[in-house]
Structure formats: structure tokens, C-alpha cells
């Protein structure tokens, strides 16, 4: 979101790229997007590369919206490998790389830590 080159809207305070208040998914306001692809470049370099620019317009597309809170990938994964977890959103993980987040989740979910 920080990579978005569009100035925040004076009324909403949102850039063209913003986080949905309900689902916390990243969304794009196509009416304000200038197609500079800064968001896609940042996502590819520091995140998972989910933001893919449209070749004709340059506007971001294929952005995960978490299916408005009912992610279909989780529902239909034939191996049960995905889960939709609603957790405490306090922002402490927003600046971490995918590798660091994966490391922390692995420690949290897969390593037994006896109660003290």
C-alpha cells in the first residue's frame, strides 16, 4: 500500500491501493489508479507477487480479496492444505518479508512448546 504513487483521497484518506476495512484484503480503486505498476513491483519484490498488472492498462488485477471473507481456495483445496485464520490484526507483521512470516508461523503452529 505504501508503494502506491497516488496521493490519499482527501475525503477517505485512501490511496488507489488500500486495505478493505471489513476483510483486510488489499483492494484497488480503479477510478483513481494511474497504472504506474508500483504496487505490482513492490509486491513482487517484497511479498508474494499476487498483484499482477494488466498488460493493456497497467492497472493491477488478480488481487486476492479473500473472497469477501469466504476464500474459495480454502473451501475447495483437495488436500486441506489451506486455512482462513482470523487473528488479531495489530500491524506488527505488515513490514515483514514472506520468509520471516513463514518462519514465525512455522514456530507458532508446528513446534511443540510445553506449557510453563
N, C-alpha and C positions, 0 to 999 in steps of 0.2 A: 504494500500500500504506500509505503514511503517513497517508492521508486516512481510513482505516478507523477508525471510532469504537470498535470492540470492543477491549477490553484483551487483551494477549497471553495465550495459554493458559499456565498455569504449567508444564505438562509439556513442551509442544512449543515454546513461545516464539513461536508464530504467532498473528497476529490472524485474524479471519474471512477477510480477504483476504490472500493470501500468494503467494509465488513458489515454484513447484514446483522441487524440488532437481534433478530429472533434466532437465526440458525448459526450465527457467527461465521458463515461461509463468506468467501470473498466474491464480490459481485462487481459488475461494470455497468456504469451509466453510459449507454451508447450515445445518448444525446450530447454528452459532454466529452466523450473520448475523442482525442485528436489522432489516434492511431500511430503514436510515436514508438510503440513496442517496448518502452522502458520497463513496463511490468513483466513482459514475457522474458526479457533479458535478465532481469533480477531473479525471476522465478527459476529460470534455467541455471543460473549461476549459484544461487544460494538455497534453493528449495527443491521441489520435486519435478519441476518442469511441466506443471499441469496447465499453465496458461500458454496457449498456442495462438499466434496471430493468424488471422485470416489472410491468405496470400493476396487477395484482391484489395481489401480495405485497410489492412494493417490492424484492424480492431481485434482485441482479444476475444477468443472464443474457446469452447471446450473447458470452461472453468467449472470446477466442482462446486455445486451449490448444496451438497449433502441432501439433494432431492427434498429440500424444504423440511428436513428433519426425519425423513424416511428413506435413507440411502438404499437404492435398489441393488447396488453391488453387494452390500452386506446381506440383503434378503436372498439373493439368488446365487451367491458363491457356492458352488457344488461341494466345496471342501470345508466350509465353515471357517475359513481362514480369516475372515474379516469380522469386525465388530464395530458398532457405533457406540461410542462411550461419551456420555455427557459428564463432564467433570467440572471442577472448579476452574473458572476462567479468570485468572488473575494477571495474565500477561507475562509471567516470568519465562515462558518458553518461546515467545514470539521472535526473539533475536537469535535463537539457536539454529545451528545447521541441522539438516535432517539426520546426519550421522550421530550428532550429540543427542538429539531427541530419541533416536532409536536406542542408543546406549542406555539412556535413563529409563526408558520404558522396559527394556530387557532386564535391567536391575530390579525394577519395581515389580514386574509380573512374573519373571522366570527364575529368580534366585531366591531360594528359601532363606528367610531371615527369622530365626526363632524369636518369640516374644521375650521381652526382658522384664 
